[in-house]
Amino acid sequence: MTKVLPLILLLFLLTACGNKEKPITAPVEDASAKKMLQGIWLDEESGEPSFRAEGDTIYYPDSTSAPVHFYIIADSIVLDGSRTLRYAILKQSANIFQFVNQNGEVVKLVKSVDKTDNEVFETEQPIALNQRKTIKRDTIVGTGNERYHCYVQVNPTTYKVYKQTYNDDGLQVDNIYYDNSIHVAVFRGNARVYTHDFHKQDFTRLVPKDFINQCILSDMVLKSSNAEGVHYEAQLAIPDTPSIYLVDVAITYKGAMRMNIAE
């Protein structure tokens, strides 16, 4: 019996060691490939600048496209923007870089040796693409003997919205826009009936999340009034596209509010 117990203990220890999970190792970045990519790269055929790699960031000549963090693992370049995308590298040397873009096309680039190409990348910050100005409206509506003042103020914010689009090389890039908040108030004389600062997140119950992420709350327009209250049309749009959600925001003269997708 005294010999059996040590044997059982040994078998237990061996089994426990065998069941240990192997540590998960993260893919190792190819530092030499990343170093080779540093500099400005031109389209092989047109000679137009495609991007500049500096450190761990890629900058685009389009001033509306946000810089993107990148790394090279195995035979792929990974762009880590609002979405993480991987592109297969076909050929890379000190002066040649070829990869497969989003559409399965081969992009052929050569490294620039002309210092004037730096001028294309002189814009340090990407330019936002909406109006960046305050818009105010004051409308009087009436029902019976009562008069109501309906105020709308569109206020630009510093909240950035990233819209995914494609550049000439077929790479997905992030264009930057600034969202708005919209102040809506209804008064009867000096008495406040309703007031609220609307943000696009207020509409998540009605508008899909993927759309909310890329849209801006562009406006709220007074469309109609009746004996019960007023109806605003909230406009949530993906900039520079025809994609838009219209939401009917009904505000009663008792201060209640409800929302529905506009017909």
C-alpha positions in Angstrom: 0.0 0.0 0.0 2.9 2.4 0.8 4.2 1.8 -2.8 0.8 2.3 -4.5 0.3 5.8 -3.1 3.4 7.4 -4.5 2.6 5.7 -7.9 -0.9 7.2 -7.9 0.5 10.6 -7.0 3.1 10.4 -9.8 0.3 9.5 -12.3 -1.8 12.4 -11.1 1.1 14.9 -11.6 1.9 13.6 -15.1 -1.8 13.9 -16.1 -2.0 17.4 -14.7 1.1 18.4 -16.6 -0.2 16.9 -19.8 -3.5 18.8 -19.5 -1.8 22.2 -19.3 -2.9 24.4 -22.2 -0.2 25.7 -24.4 0.2 29.5 -24.3 -1.3 31.3 -27.3 1.4 33.3 -29.0 0.4 36.4 -31.0 1.7 36.7 -34.6 5.1 38.3 -34.9 5.3 41.5 -36.9 7.9 41.5 -39.7 10.0 44.5 -38.7 12.3 44.3 -41.7 9.3 44.4 -44.1 7.9 47.4 -42.2 11.2 49.2 -42.4 11.3 48.6 -46.2 7.9 50.1 -46.6 8.9 53.5 -45.1 8.6 56.4 -47.6 6.3 57.5 -50.3 4.9 55.0 -52.8 3.6 55.8 -56.3 1.3 54.1 -58.7 3.6 52.3 -61.2 1.6 53.4 -64.2 0.4 56.9 -63.4 3.2 58.0 -61.1 0.6 59.4 -58.7 1.3 59.2 -55.0 -0.6 56.3 -53.3 0.4 56.6 -49.7 3.3 57.5 -47.4 4.4 55.1 -44.7 6.0 56.7 -41.7 6.7 54.8 -38.5 3.6 52.6 -37.9 1.2 54.9 -39.8 0.1 55.2 -43.4 -1.0 58.6 -44.7 -3.0 59.2 -47.8 -2.7 62.1 -50.3 -6.5 62.6 -50.0 -6.9 65.2 -47.2 -10.3 63.8 -46.3 -9.0 60.3 -45.5 -7.8 59.5 -42.0 -4.3 58.1 -41.4 -4.3 54.4 -40.5 -2.1 52.3 -38.3 -0.5 49.4 -40.1 1.7 46.3 -39.5 3.0 43.5 -41.7 2.6 39.9 -40.6 3.8 37.0 -42.7 2.8 37.9 -46.3 0.1 40.4 -45.5 -0.2 44.1 -44.7 -2.8 44.8 -42.1 -4.6 48.2 -41.9 -6.1 48.8 -38.5 -8.7 51.6 -39.0 -12.4 51.6 -38.1 -12.2 48.1 -39.5 -9.2 45.8 -39.5 -8.4 44.7 -43.0 -5.7 42.4 -44.4 -4.2 42.6 -47.9 -1.9 39.9 -49.3 1.5 41.1 -50.4 2.7 39.6 -53.7 6.1 41.3 -54.0 8.1 43.6 -51.8 11.6 45.0 -52.1 13.3 48.3 -51.3 11.7 49.9 -54.4 8.7 47.7 -55.3 5.5 46.9 -53.4 2.7 44.9 -54.9 -0.4 43.6 -53.1 -3.9 42.5 -53.8 -6.6 45.1 -53.0 -10.2 44.8 -51.9 -11.5 43.9 -55.3 -8.9 41.2 -56.0 -6.8 43.5 -58.2 -3.0 43.6 -58.1 -1.8 47.1 -57.1 1.7 47.8 -58.3 3.7 50.6 -56.5 7.2 51.9 -56.8 9.0 54.0 -54.2 9.4 57.7 -54.8 12.8 59.3 -55.1 11.5 62.8 -55.7 11.4 64.9 -52.6 8.7 67.2 -54.0 6.2 64.3 -53.6 6.2 65.2 -49.9 4.2 68.3 -50.7 1.2 66.1 -51.4 1.2 65.0 -47.8 1.6 68.4 -46.1 -1.9 68.5 -44.6 -1.3 67.3 -41.1 -4.9 66.7 -40.1 -7.6 65.3 -42.3 -10.3 67.8 -43.3 -13.9 67.1 -42.0 -16.6 67.3 -44.6 -19.7 68.8 -43.1 -20.8 72.4 -42.7 -19.3 73.0 -39.2 -21.7 75.9 -38.5 -24.6 76.7 -36.3 -28.1 76.8 -37.9 -31.0 78.5 -36.1 -34.7 78.5 -36.9 -37.7 80.0 -35.0 -41.2 79.2 -36.2 -44.6 80.2 -34.7 -47.5 77.8 -35.0 -51.0 78.2 -33.7 -54.0 76.2 -32.6 -57.2 77.9 -31.5 -56.1 81.0 -29.6 -52.8 79.6 -28.5 -49.4 80.4 -30.2 -46.3 78.3 -29.8 -42.7 79.2 -30.6 -40.8 76.2 -32.1 -37.0 76.6 -31.9 -34.4 74.4 -33.7 -30.7 74.9 -33.4 -28.2 72.6 -35.2 -24.9 72.6 -33.3 -21.8 71.2 -34.8 -19.8 68.9 -32.4 -16.3 67.6 -32.2 -17.6 64.0 -32.4 -15.9 62.3 -35.3 -17.9 60.0 -37.6 -15.9 57.6 -39.9 -17.4 56.6 -43.2 -15.8 53.8 -45.1 -15.1 54.4 -48.7 -12.6 53.2 -51.3 -9.6 55.1 -52.8 -8.2 54.8 -56.3 -6.1 51.8 -55.3 -9.2 49.9 -54.1 -8.2 50.2 -50.4 -10.9 50.9 -47.9 -10.2 54.2 -46.2 -12.0 56.2 -43.5 -13.3 59.6 -44.4 -13.9 61.9 -41.4 -17.1 63.9 -40.7 -18.2 65.8 -37.6 -21.6 65.0 -36.2 -24.2 67.5 -34.9 -26.4 67.8 -31.9 -29.8 69.5 -32.4 -31.6 71.5 -29.8 -35.4 71.5 -30.1 -37.6 73.6 -27.8 -41.3 74.4 -27.8 -42.7 77.4 -25.8 -46.1 78.7 -25.1 -45.4 82.4 -24.3 -42.7 82.2 -21.6 -43.8 78.7 -20.5 -41.5 75.9 -21.7 -43.5 73.0 -23.1 -40.7 70.8 -24.3 -36.9 71.0 -24.7 -34.3 68.4 -25.6 -30.8 68.1 -27.2 -31.1 65.4 -29.8 -28.1 63.2 -30.8 -28.1 60.4 -33.3 -27.9 57.8 -30.5 -31.5 58.9 -29.6 -32.7 57.1 -32.7 -31.0 53.7 -32.2 -34.4 52.0 -31.5 -35.5 52.8 -35.0 -32.3 53.0 -37.1 -29.8 50.0 -37.5 -26.6 50.2 -35.5 -24.4 49.9 -38.6 -26.1 52.9 -40.1 -25.9 54.9 -36.9 -22.2 54.3 -36.8 -21.6 56.0 -40.2 -24.4 58.6 -40.3 -24.6 62.1 -38.9 -27.7 63.8 -37.5 -27.9 66.4 -40.2 -31.1 68.3 -39.5 -34.5 68.4 -37.8 -37.1 70.2 -39.9 -40.6 71.3 -38.7 -43.0 69.6 -41.1 -46.5 70.2 -39.7 -48.6 71.0 -36.7 -52.1 70.2 -35.6 -54.3 70.6 -32.5 -52.2 68.0 -30.6 -48.7 69.2 -31.3 -45.9 69.6 -33.9 -44.1 67.1 -36.1 -40.4 67.3 -36.9 -38.6 65.3 -39.4 -35.2 64.1 -38.1 -32.7 63.5 -41.0 -30.0 60.9 -40.4 -27.8 60.6 -43.4 -24.5 59.0 -44.4 -22.6 62.0 -45.9 -22.1 62.2 -49.6 -24.4 59.3 -50.3 -28.2 59.1 -51.0 -28.6 56.9 -47.9 -30.8 58.5 -45.3 -33.3 57.6 -42.6 -36.2 60.0 -41.9 -37.8 59.9 -38.5 -41.0 61.6 -37.5 -40.6 63.2 -34.1 -44.0 64.2 -32.7 -44.1 66.6 -29.8 -47.4 67.3 -28.1 -48.4 70.6 -26.5 -48.4 68.7 -23.2 -44.7 68.0 -23.5 -44.8 64.3 -24.6 -42.6 63.0 -27.4 -42.8 59.9 -29.6 -40.8 58.8 -32.7 -41.6 56.7 -35.7 -40.0 56.1 -39.1 -41.4 58.6 -41.5 -43.6 57.2 -44.2 
